[in-house]
Amino acid sequence: MRKIALLLIVLLGVAHFATVGRCEDGVADGEKEEEEADEGDSEEEDEDDTEVKEENGVLVLDDGNFDTFVEGRDTVLVEFYAPWCGHCKQFAPEYEKIAETLKGNDPPVPVAKVDATVASGVASKFEVSGYPTIKILKNGEPVDYDGDRTVTAIVERVKEVAQPDWKPPPEATLVLTKDNFDDTVNNADIVLVEFYAPWCGHCKRLAPEYEKAAKELRRRSPPIPLAKVDATVEGEIASRFEVTGYPTLKIFRKGKVFDYNGPREKHGIVDHMGEQAGPPSQQVQAGRQVQELIKDGDDAVIVGVFAGEQDAAYEVYIEACHALREDFTFRHSFSTEVAKLLKASPGQIVIVLPEKFRSKYEPSSYTLAVKDSTPVSEVQEFFKKHVIPLVGHRKPSNDAKRYTKRPLVVVYYGVDFSFDYRKATQFWRSKVLDVAKDFPEYTFAIADEEDYAEELKSLGLSESGEDVNVGIMADGGKKFAMEPEELDSDVLRDFVVAFKKGKLKPILKSQPAPKNNKGPVKVVVGKTFDEIVMDTQKDVLVEFYAPWCGHCKKLEPDYLALGKKYKDEKNLVIAKMDASANDIPSESYKVEGFPTIYFAPSNGKNSPIKFEGGDRTVEGFSKFLEKHGTKLSQTRDEL
């Protein structure tokens, strides 16, 4: 019976298959109808991608349904999160409580979340850069939330924004135009001004941090104002202060302008401007304070001696200090005791070398008499000229402030001025002093070999086997290494003389030059940099990149398209250089991040123009080239 039943089932199946037939693609008609029905269902689902789901009371939004959901709603609370983010996971139960609480508000406030790793369009629109990011949307416009991540704090803030008559508070950042710029900066003891362009991505990222800093600094006593200028509208102001990139920040003190070199996030701006608002020089009242600095200090001691705060020379000194306050530590005194210790009269500035850096080849102190007519620049040059001893201690902490002048002769060994090792440190330093005295046009320094392990490696000296090694940092980023040999004064002198006579070959890290370099984007390596980038017959746009850099990879297609666009321009070169594998033999091309792009005009190879602020697209680069090019044969349309 079982066999007969199985046979009947097979026969019925065959009969059914013969009845419905097959379509051309091998799918039975009946199956095709089901498939079409499925496709119809799928289409309905596609049409339904604006449907909003809910998880534990929190609405789930994405690129497909975000705009539709938010449109027309007065207030919406949104959290941007990443599934892997520990802070987000920890915050999730609190956020669910917030959703439950705000459902009972009158009217209820929707609480939603967006997986920013998936909904990249929405995350990009709201410039989400960290997780979790909380935003309150008021009529579709974002209101940043930077308070405590607690149920009470967030609910209170949302209810405040949800009030029908709520309006965003006025910006704490002052908006300056040609009508109020001069009055503002001329009358302020201190004000920080940002020059920006509305389309600049860096400016957009800075904007919320700048506004938060402005709010905090406004509450100080006295307040420190922050201001901004739209440089694309106020071109005359931007030109007056030589603004060439965005954002550019400058500090103004009673109309006098100083570069801002501080951080660009809220806390950094607040701390930096707090320091800048104080006096650039500290008052000393007792001689022992100065003596302690001279005995134990690592840097030259600068003290201005004056009759009082009304002394005209004091005003000149303070103005000179302002511009250099980040590079030097300044002190002043109205004390006769301090004046006697320094053998100075009122109106004089004294620079005293610390005891550890004194030598028989140089004075232990330098004095400059200042009058109300003394140029501020003369005082500043006095600081710069005498603050470095004949042979000082170069360290990562003072490198950028003290040892930028070239040529720089560096002697590397175990530098340690503590009691147990000071004698050995001074033994080697004395040999350097014997040579340094005869080459005043060069800067000499000792440096600890562990502090500069990477630099020694780049000089090929990390495995020299010698206790003491020597290198020379020259103009144009060129480096020279002394052949490993036991150091004494004569050996060092011979090396410096050989450098002076041009008999040394520079050390240059370079990949091999490509055999075929005829593509639309020329490949530059260390040893072909001068040949390609510094060619005075051609304009060159050069990108410095790193193979592992995501931004560089994203830029590559547009940069290649740019090269193709200008491939027929014989006097314009579009080039790129792997700056992680090659030395850049010119200090004019500073690379502090990737990608960094410079335009080297034919008539200004040592004054390249950095590409910053513009769109990194074919169109953005083309506008930049058309503006700065000196060798373009014609303006051409975009691809």
C-alpha positions as CSV (number, residue, x, y, z in Angstrom):
1,M,0.0,0.0,0.0
2,R,2.9,2.4,0.8
3,K,4.4,1.8,-2.7
4,I,1.0,2.5,-4.4
5,A,0.5,5.8,-2.4
6,L,4.0,7.0,-3.3
7,L,3.4,6.2,-7.0
8,L,0.1,8.2,-7.0
9,I,1.9,11.2,-5.5
10,V,4.6,11.1,-8.1
11,L,2.0,10.8,-11.0
12,L,0.0,13.7,-9.6
13,G,3.2,15.8,-9.4
14,V,4.1,15.0,-13.0
15,A,0.6,15.8,-14.2
16,H,0.7,19.2,-12.3
17,F,4.1,20.0,-13.8
18,A,2.9,19.2,-17.3
19,T,-0.2,21.4,-16.8
20,V,1.5,24.6,-15.7
21,G,4.4,24.3,-18.1
22,R,7.7,26.2,-17.9
23,C,8.7,29.8,-18.7
24,E,11.8,30.6,-20.8
25,D,13.9,31.2,-17.7
26,G,13.1,27.8,-16.3
27,V,10.8,29.0,-13.6
28,A,7.3,27.4,-13.6
29,D,4.4,29.7,-14.4
30,G,2.9,29.1,-11.0
31,E,6.3,29.8,-9.3
32,K,6.7,32.9,-11.5
33,E,3.4,34.2,-10.3
34,E,4.5,33.7,-6.7
35,E,7.8,35.4,-7.5
36,E,6.0,38.3,-9.1
37,A,3.8,38.4,-6.0
38,D,6.9,38.5,-3.9
39,E,8.4,41.2,-6.1
40,G,5.1,43.2,-5.6
41,D,5.5,42.7,-1.9
42,S,9.1,43.9,-2.1
43,E,8.0,47.0,-4.1
44,E,5.5,47.7,-1.4
45,E,8.2,47.4,1.2
46,D,10.5,49.7,-0.8
47,E,7.6,52.2,-1.0
48,D,7.3,51.7,2.8
49,D,10.9,52.5,3.7
50,T,9.7,55.7,5.5
51,E,8.0,53.5,8.1
52,V,9.4,54.2,11.6
53,K,10.0,51.3,13.9
54,E,10.3,51.5,17.6
55,E,12.7,49.8,20.0
56,N,12.0,49.9,23.7
57,G,10.1,53.2,23.3
58,V,12.8,54.8,21.1
59,L,12.0,55.5,17.4
60,V,14.5,54.2,14.9
61,L,15.4,56.7,12.1
62,D,17.7,56.2,9.1
63,D,18.6,57.9,5.8
64,G,15.3,56.7,4.3
65,N,12.8,57.9,6.9
66,F,14.6,60.7,8.8
67,D,13.5,63.8,6.7
68,T,10.0,62.6,6.3
69,F,9.6,61.9,10.0
70,V,11.2,65.2,11.2
71,E,9.3,67.4,8.7
72,G,6.5,69.4,10.3
73,R,7.4,68.4,13.9
74,D,8.1,71.1,16.3
75,T,10.6,69.3,18.5
76,V,12.4,66.0,18.2
77,L,15.2,64.6,20.4
78,V,17.8,62.5,18.4
79,E,20.7,60.4,19.5
80,F,23.4,59.5,17.0
81,Y,25.1,56.3,18.1
82,A,27.5,53.5,17.0
83,P,26.6,49.9,17.9
84,W,30.1,49.2,19.1
85,C,30.4,52.4,21.3
86,G,30.7,51.6,25.0
87,H,29.4,55.0,26.1
88,C,26.3,54.5,23.8
89,K,25.6,51.1,25.3
90,Q,25.9,52.5,28.8
91,F,23.6,55.4,27.9
92,A,20.9,53.3,26.2
93,P,18.8,52.5,29.3
94,E,18.8,56.2,30.4
95,Y,17.8,57.2,26.9
96,E,14.8,54.8,27.0
97,K,13.7,56.4,30.3
98,I,14.0,59.8,28.6
99,A,11.7,58.5,25.8
100,E,9.2,57.2,28.3
101,T,9.2,60.5,30.2
102,L,8.8,62.7,27.2
103,K,5.9,60.7,25.9
104,G,4.0,62.2,28.8
105,N,4.9,65.7,27.9
106,D,2.2,68.1,26.7
107,P,2.5,67.8,23.8
108,P,4.6,64.6,23.6
109,V,8.1,64.9,22.3
110,P,9.3,62.1,19.9
111,V,12.6,60.5,21.0
112,A,14.6,58.9,18.3
113,K,18.0,57.3,17.6
114,V,20.1,57.0,14.5
115,D,22.8,54.4,13.9
116,A,25.4,56.8,12.5
117,T,27.6,54.0,11.1
118,V,24.7,53.0,8.8
119,A,22.8,56.3,8.2
120,S,25.9,58.1,7.0
121,G,23.9,60.7,5.1
122,V,22.1,62.0,8.1
123,A,25.2,61.8,10.3
124,S,27.1,63.8,7.7
125,K,24.3,66.3,7.4
126,F,24.5,67.0,11.2
127,E,28.4,66.8,11.2
128,V,28.4,63.9,13.8
129,S,32.0,63.2,14.7
130,G,31.7,61.4,18.1
131,Y,29.3,59.0,19.9
132,P,26.9,59.4,21.4
133,T,25.9,62.9,19.9
134,I,22.6,64.3,21.1
135,K,20.8,67.0,19.2
136,I,17.4,68.6,19.8
137,L,15.7,69.4,16.5
138,K,13.5,72.5,16.7
139,N,11.5,72.8,13.5
140,G,14.1,70.8,11.8
141,E,17.0,73.0,12.9
142,P,19.6,71.4,15.3
143,V,20.1,72.7,18.8
144,D,23.3,71.2,20.2
145,Y,23.1,69.6,23.6
146,D,26.3,69.5,25.6
147,G,24.9,69.2,29.2
148,D,25.0,66.2,31.5
149,R,23.9,62.9,30.1
150,T,21.2,62.3,32.8
151,V,17.5,61.8,32.5
152,T,16.7,65.0,34.5
153,A,19.1,67.3,32.7
154,I,18.1,66.2,29.2
155,V,14.4,66.2,29.8
156,E,14.6,69.6,31.4
157,R,16.5,71.0,28.3
158,V,14.1,69.4,25.8
159,K,11.0,70.7,27.6
160,E,12.6,74.2,27.5
161,V,13.2,74.0,23.8
162,A,9.7,72.5,23.2
163,Q,8.0,75.6,24.5
164,P,6.1,77.3,21.7
165,D,7.7,80.7,22.2
166,W,11.3,79.3,22.5
167,K,13.9,80.9,20.3
168,P,17.6,80.1,20.1
169,P,19.6,82.5,22.3
170,P,21.7,85.1,20.4
171,E,25.2,83.9,19.5
172,A,27.9,84.6,22.0
173,T,30.3,85.1,19.2
174,L,30.3,88.7,17.9
175,V,29.7,89.2,14.2
176,L,32.1,91.8,12.8
177,T,31.7,93.7,9.5
178,K,33.3,96.8,8.0
179,D,30.9,98.9,10.1
180,N,32.0,97.7,13.5
181,F,35.3,95.9,13.1
182,D,37.7,98.8,13.8
183,D,35.7,100.1,16.8
184,T,35.6,96.6,18.3
185,V,39.3,95.6,18.0
186,N,40.6,99.1,18.7
187,N,38.8,99.4,22.0
188,A,39.1,95.8,23.3
189,D,41.9,94.9,25.8
190,I,41.9,91.6,24.0
191,V,39.6,89.9,21.5
192,L,40.0,86.7,19.4
193,V,38.8,87.1,15.8
194,E,38.1,84.2,13.4
195,F,38.2,84.9,9.7
196,Y,36.1,82.2,8.0
197,A,34.4,81.2,4.8
198,P,30.8,79.8,4.9
199,W,31.7,76.9,2.6
200,C,34.9,75.9,4.5
201,G,34.7,72.4,6.1
202,H,37.3,73.3,8.7
203,C,35.3,76.4,9.6
204,K,32.1,74.4,10.0
205,R,33.9,72.0,12.3
206,L,35.3,74.8,14.4
207,A,32.0,76.7,14.6
208,P,30.4,74.8,17.5
209,E,33.6,74.7,19.5
210,Y,34.2,78.4,18.9
211,E,30.7,79.3,20.0
212,K,30.9,77.2,23.2
213,A,34.2,78.8,24.1
214,A,32.6,82.3,23.4
215,K,29.8,81.5,25.9
216,E,32.3,80.4,28.6
217,L,34.7,83.3,28.1
218,R,31.8,85.8,28.1
219,R,31.1,84.7,31.7
220,R,34.6,85.6,32.9
221,S,35.4,88.7,34.8
222,P,36.4,90.7,32.9
223,P,34.9,88.9,29.8
224,I,37.1,87.9,26.9
225,P,35.1,88.4,23.6
226,L,35.3,86.1,20.6
227,A,34.3,87.4,17.2
228,K,34.1,86.3,13.6
229,V,34.4,87.8,10.2
230,D,33.0,86.3,7.0
231,A,36.1,86.8,4.9
232,T,34.2,86.1,1.6
233,V,32.1,89.2,2.3
234,E,34.5,91.4,4.2
235,G,37.3,91.1,1.6
236,E,38.9,94.4,2.5
237,I,39.4,93.4,6.2
238,A,40.7,90.0,5.3
239,S,43.1,91.5,2.8
240,R,44.3,94.1,5.4
241,F,45.3,91.3,7.8
242,E,46.8,89.0,5.1
243,V,44.2,86.2,5.5
244,T,45.0,83.6,2.8
245,G,43.3,80.5,4.3
246,Y,40.4,79.5,6.4
247,P,39.8,79.5,9.3
248,T,42.5,82.1,10.3
249,L,42.4,83.2,14.0
250,K,44.1,86.4,15.2
251,I,44.3,88.1,18.6
252,F,43.8,91.8,18.8
253,R,45.0,94.0,21.7
254,K,43.8,97.6,21.5
255,G,44.0,97.3,17.7
256,K,47.4,95.6,17.6
257,V,47.3,92.2,15.9
258,F,49.0,88.9,17.0
259,D,48.9,85.4,15.6
260,Y,46.8,82.9,17.4
261,N,48.7,79.6,17.8
262,G,46.5,77.9,20.3
263,P,44.1,74.9,20.2
264,R,40.9,74.8,18.2
265,E,38.5,73.1,20.6
266,K,36.4,74.6,23.4
267,H,38.5,73.8,26.4
268,G,41.8,74.6,24.6
269,I,40.5,77.9,23.4
270,V,39.2,78.9,26.8
271,D,42.5,78.0,28.6
272,H,44.7,79.6,25.9
273,M,42.7,82.8,25.9
274,G,42.7,82.9,29.7
275,E,46.5,82.8,29.6
276,Q,46.6,85.4,26.8
277,A,44.4,87.8,28.7
278,G,46.9,88.0,31.6
279,P,50.1,90.1,31.5
280,P,52.9,88.7,29.4
281,S,55.5,89.4,32.1
282,Q,55.5,88.5,35.8
283,Q,56.7,90.9,38.4
284,V,59.5,89.9,40.7
285,Q,60.1,91.8,43.9
286,A,63.1,90.1,45.6
287,G,66.6,89.4,44.4
288,R,66.5,85.8,45.6
289,Q,63.7,85.0,43.1
290,V,66.0,85.9,40.2
291,Q,69.0,84.1,41.8
292,E,67.0,80.8,42.0
293,L,66.1,81.1,38.3
294,I,69.7,81.7,37.3
295,K,71.0,78.8,39.5
296,D,68.4,76.1,38.6
297,G,66.9,77.3,35.3
298,D,67.1,75.6,31.9
299,D,66.4,78.8,30.0
300,A,67.8,82.3,29.9
301,V,66.3,84.7,32.5
302,I,64.8,87.9,31.0
303,V,64.1,90.7,33.4
304,G,63.1,94.3,32.6
305,V,64.0,96.8,35.3
306,F,61.8,100.0,35.5
307,A,61.0,102.9,37.7
308,G,57.3,102.0,37.8
309,E,54.3,101.1,35.6
310,Q,54.1,104.6,34.2
311,D,57.7,104.3,32.9
312,A,57.5,104.7,29.1
313,A,60.2,102.0,28.7
314,Y,58.0,99.6,30.6
315,E,55.2,100.1,28.0
316,V,57.6,99.4,25.2
317,Y,58.8,96.2,27.0
318,I,55.3,94.9,27.6
319,E,54.3,95.4,24.0
320,A,57.4,93.6,22.8
321,C,56.6,90.7,25.2
322,H,53.1,90.3,24.0
323,A,54.0,88.9,20.5
324,L,56.6,86.5,22.0
325,R,54.9,85.4,25.2
326,E,54.5,81.8,24.0
327,D,58.3,81.6,23.2
328,F,59.8,83.2,26.2
329,T,59.2,83.7,29.9
330,F,59.3,87.4,30.8
331,R,59.8,89.1,34.2
332,H,60.0,92.7,35.3
333,S,60.8,94.5,38.5
334,F,60.5,97.9,40.1
335,S,62.7,96.9,42.9
336,T,66.1,98.6,43.6
337,E,67.3,95.3,45.1
338,V,66.7,93.4,41.8
339,A,68.3,96.3,39.9
340,K,71.4,96.1,42.1
341,L,71.7,92.3,41.7
342,L,71.5,92.6,37.9
343,K,73.7,95.7,37.8
344,A,71.0,97.5,35.9
345,S,69.4,100.9,35.9
346,P,65.7,101.7,35.4
347,G,64.9,101.4,31.7
348,Q,67.2,98.4,31.0
349,I,66.4,94.8,30.0
350,V,68.8,92.1,31.2
351,I,69.2,88.6,29.8
352,V,71.1,86.3,32.2
353,L,72.3,82.8,31.1
354,P,71.7,80.0,33.6
355,E,74.8,78.9,35.4
356,K,75.0,75.5,33.7
357,F,75.3,77.1,30.2
358,R,78.0,79.7,30.9
359,S,81.4,79.5,29.3
360,K,84.6,81.5,29.0
361,Y,83.7,82.2,25.4
362,E,80.6,84.4,26.0
363,P,79.2,87.0,28.5
364,S,77.1,85.7,31.3
365,S,74.5,88.5,30.7
366,Y,73.4,91.0,28.1
367,T,71.8,94.5,28.6
368,L,69.7,96.7,26.4
369,A,68.7,100.2,27.3
370,V,65.1,101.1,26.3
371,K,63.5,104.5,25.8
372,D,60.0,105.4,24.8
373,S,61.4,105.8,21.2
374,T,63.0,102.4,21.0
375,P,61.3,100.3,18.3
376,V,59.4,97.2,19.6
377,S,61.1,95.2,16.9
378,E,64.6,96.1,18.3
379,V,63.6,94.8,21.7
380,Q,62.3,91.6,20.2
381,E,65.5,91.0,18.2
382,F,67.5,91.5,21.4
383,F,65.5,88.6,23.0
384,K,65.9,86.3,20.1
385,K,69.7,87.0,19.6
386,H,70.8,86.5,23.2
387,V,68.5,83.9,24.7
388,I,70.4,80.9,23.3
389,P,73.8,80.1,24.8
390,L,76.8,79.4,22.6
391,V,76.1,75.7,23.1
392,G,72.6,75.1,24.5
393,H,70.5,72.0,25.3
394,R,68.1,71.2,22.5
395,K,65.0,69.3,23.7
396,P,61.6,68.5,22.2
397,S,60.1,71.1,24.5
398,N,62.3,74.0,23.2
399,D,63.1,72.8,19.7
400,A,60.5,74.8,17.8
401,K,61.1,77.9,19.9
402,R,64.9,78.0,20.1
403,Y,66.5,75.9,17.4
404,T,64.8,76.7,14.1
405,K,67.7,78.7,12.7
406,R,69.9,76.9,10.2
407,P,72.6,75.6,9.9
408,L,72.2,73.8,13.2
409,V,75.1,71.6,14.5
410,V,73.8,68.9,16.9
411,V,75.9,66.7,19.1
412,Y,74.0,63.7,20.4
413,Y,74.9,61.7,23.5
414,G,73.5,60.9,26.9
415,V,72.8,64.5,28.1
416,D,71.9,64.6,31.7
417,F,72.4,67.7,34.0
418,S,71.5,65.9,37.2
419,F,74.2,65.9,39.9
420,D,75.6,62.4,39.1
421,Y,75.9,62.9,35.4
422,R,76.6,66.7,35.1
423,K,80.3,66.3,34.9
424,A,80.2,63.8,31.9
425,T,77.6,66.0,30.2
426,Q,79.8,69.1,30.5
427,F,82.9,67.2,29.4
428,W,81.5,66.6,26.0
429,R,79.9,70.0,25.8
430,S,83.2,71.7,26.5
431,K,84.6,70.0,23.3
432,V,81.7,71.5,21.3
433,L,82.3,74.9,22.9
434,D,85.9,74.9,21.6
435,V,84.5,74.6,18.0
436,A,81.3,76.7,18.3
437,K,83.3,79.8,19.3
438,D,84.9,79.9,15.9
439,F,81.6,79.6,13.8
440,P,79.3,82.3,15.1
441,E,77.2,82.0,11.9
442,Y,76.1,78.5,13.0
443,T,73.9,77.4,15.9
444,F,75.4,74.6,18.1
445,A,73.5,72.4,20.5
446,I,73.8,69.2,22.5
447,A,70.8,66.8,22.5
448,D,70.0,63.6,24.4
449,E,70.2,60.6,22.0
450,E,67.0,59.1,23.4
451,D,65.0,62.3,22.8
452,Y,66.1,62.3,19.2
453,A,66.3,58.5,18.4
454,E,64.2,59.0,15.2
455,E,66.4,61.8,14.0
456,L,69.5,59.8,14.6
457,K,67.9,57.0,12.6
458,S,67.1,59.3,9.7
459,L,70.8,60.4,9.8
460,G,71.9,56.7,9.7
461,L,73.6,57.0,13.0
462,S,71.4,54.9,15.3
463,E,73.7,51.9,15.0
464,S,77.0,53.8,14.8
465,G,78.5,52.2,17.8
466,E,79.8,55.6,19.1
467,D,78.9,57.2,22.4
468,V,78.7,60.6,20.6
469,N,77.3,61.3,17.2
470,V,77.0,64.5,15.2
471,G,74.6,65.8,12.6
472,I,74.0,69.1,10.8
473,M,70.5,70.4,9.9
474,A,70.9,72.8,7.0
475,D,68.7,75.1,4.9
476,G,66.2,73.5,2.7
477,G,65.6,70.5,5.0
478,K,69.0,69.0,4.1
479,K,70.8,66.8,6.7
480,F,74.4,65.8,7.0
481,A,75.9,63.1,9.2
482,M,79.5,62.9,10.6
483,E,81.1,59.5,9.9
484,P,81.2,57.6,13.2
485,E,84.4,58.4,15.0
486,E,85.5,59.1,18.5
487,L,84.7,62.7,19.1
488,D,87.2,65.4,20.0
489,S,87.4,69.1,19.1
490,D,89.5,68.5,16.0
491,V,87.3,65.8,14.6
492,L,84.2,68.1,15.1
493,R,86.0,71.1,13.6
494,D,87.0,69.1,10.5
495,F,83.4,68.0,10.0
496,V,82.0,71.6,10.3
497,V,84.8,72.9,7.9
498,A,83.9,70.2,5.4
499,F,80.3,71.3,5.6
500,K,81.2,74.9,5.2
501,K,83.2,74.2,2.1
502,G,80.4,72.2,0.5
503,K,82.3,68.9,0.6
504,L,79.6,66.8,2.3
505,K,76.8,64.9,0.7
506,P,73.3,65.3,2.3
507,I,71.4,62.4,3.8
508,L,68.1,62.1,1.9
509,K,65.5,59.4,2.4
510,S,64.1,58.6,-1.0
511,Q,62.2,55.9,-2.8
512,P,63.6,54.9,-6.3
513,A,62.5,57.2,-9.0
514,P,59.9,55.5,-11.2
515,K,61.1,54.3,-14.6
516,N,58.0,55.4,-16.3
517,N,56.6,58.7,-15.0
518,K,54.4,59.8,-18.0
519,G,51.1,59.5,-16.3
520,P,48.7,62.5,-15.7
521,V,49.9,62.7,-12.1
522,K,53.7,62.8,-11.8
523,V,55.3,60.8,-9.0
524,V,57.9,62.7,-6.9
525,V,60.4,61.1,-4.6
526,G,63.0,62.6,-2.4
527,K,65.8,62.7,-5.0
528,T,63.6,64.1,-7.8
529,F,61.9,66.8,-5.7
530,D,64.2,69.6,-6.9
531,E,64.0,68.4,-10.5
532,I,60.2,68.3,-10.6
533,V,58.7,70.5,-7.9
534,M,61.4,73.2,-7.9
535,D,61.6,73.6,-11.7
536,T,61.3,77.3,-12.2
537,Q,60.0,76.8,-15.8
538,K,56.8,75.2,-14.5
539,D,53.9,75.6,-12.1
540,V,53.5,72.5,-9.9
541,L,50.6,71.4,-7.7
542,V,52.0,68.7,-5.4
543,E,50.0,66.5,-3.0
544,F,51.9,65.0,0.0
545,Y,50.2,61.8,1.0
546,A,50.6,58.6,3.0
547,P,49.5,55.3,1.6
548,W,47.5,54.4,4.7
549,C,45.6,57.7,4.9
550,G,41.8,57.3,4.3
551,H,41.4,61.0,3.2
552,C,44.2,60.5,0.6
553,K,42.5,57.4,-0.8
554,K,39.2,59.3,-1.1
555,L,40.9,62.1,-2.9
556,E,42.8,59.9,-5.4
557,P,40.0,59.7,-8.1
558,D,39.5,63.5,-8.2
559,Y,43.2,64.2,-8.2
560,L,43.7,61.8,-11.1
561,A,40.9,63.4,-13.0
562,L,42.5,66.8,-12.3
563,G,45.8,65.5,-13.8
564,K,43.9,64.3,-16.9
565,K,42.2,67.6,-17.3
566,Y,45.5,69.5,-17.4
567,K,47.6,66.9,-19.2
568,D,48.0,69.1,-22.2
569,E,49.3,72.0,-20.2
570,K,53.1,71.7,-20.8
571,N,54.0,74.2,-18.1
572,L,51.8,72.9,-15.4
573,V,52.6,69.7,-13.4
574,I,50.1,67.8,-11.2
575,A,52.3,65.7,-8.9
576,K,52.2,63.6,-5.7
577,M,54.7,62.4,-3.2
578,D,54.6,59.7,-0.5
579,A,55.8,61.9,2.4
580,S,55.9,58.8,4.7
581,A,58.6,57.2,2.5
582,N,60.5,60.3,1.3
583,D,62.2,63.3,2.8
584,I,61.0,66.7,1.6
585,P,64.2,68.6,0.9
586,S,62.7,72.1,1.5
587,E,61.5,73.5,4.7
588,S,59.0,75.7,2.8
589,Y,56.8,72.7,2.3
590,K,55.7,71.8,5.9
591,V,53.6,68.7,6.2
592,E,51.8,68.2,9.5
593,G,49.0,66.0,8.2
594,F,47.7,64.1,5.2
595,P,46.9,65.0,2.5
596,T,48.8,68.3,2.4
597,I,48.7,70.1,-1.0
598,Y,50.9,73.0,-2.1
599,F,51.0,75.0,-5.3
600,A,54.6,75.9,-6.3
601,P,54.4,78.7,-8.8
602,S,57.2,79.1,-11.3
603,N,58.2,82.4,-9.9
604,G,58.0,81.5,-6.2
605,K,59.3,78.0,-5.4
606,N,60.3,78.9,-1.9
607,S,57.0,80.6,-1.2
608,P,54.4,77.9,-2.1
609,I,50.7,78.5,-1.6
610,K,49.0,75.9,0.6
611,F,45.6,74.6,-0.6
612,E,43.3,74.9,2.4
613,G,39.7,75.6,2.8
614,G,38.6,74.9,-0.7
615,D,36.7,71.9,-2.0
616,R,38.9,68.9,-2.8
617,T,37.2,68.3,-6.1
618,V,38.3,68.8,-9.7
619,E,36.2,72.0,-9.7
620,G,37.7,73.2,-6.4
621,F,41.3,72.5,-7.5
622,S,40.7,74.1,-10.9
623,K,39.5,77.3,-9.4
624,F,42.6,77.3,-7.2
625,L,44.9,76.8,-10.2
626,E,43.2,79.4,-12.4
627,K,43.6,81.9,-9.6
628,H,47.3,81.2,-8.8
629,G,48.7,79.8,-12.0
630,T,51.5,81.7,-13.8
631,K,51.9,79.3,-16.8
632,L,48.4,78.3,-17.8
633,S,47.8,78.8,-21.5
634,Q,44.0,79.1,-21.2
635,T,41.1,78.8,-18.8
636,R,39.3,75.5,-19.4
637,D,35.9,74.2,-18.6
638,E,35.3,71.5,-16.0
639,L,35.3,67.9,-17.1
